[in-house]
């Protein structure tokens, strides 16, 4: 199965849809992700607003693509 990469903006948009009341089961089917992926995203990016995503991208660009606070040097957008 091919892996699809999602940007931080796309992930935040998916999480926002769930916050607005779309059932998680329907949402993960529409997006094409597993329930495990959804909850991992929620743990990592939950509560971020679009302005915070822009700040995160700017900080990661300054830091050579490494997101602050992530273990193992996870690169932005991965």
Protein Blocks (a to p, Z undefined) as FASTA:
>chain_A
ZZddddfklmmmmmmmmmnopafklmmmmnopafklmmmmmmmmgoiafklmmmmmmmmm
mnoopaghiahhiaehZZ
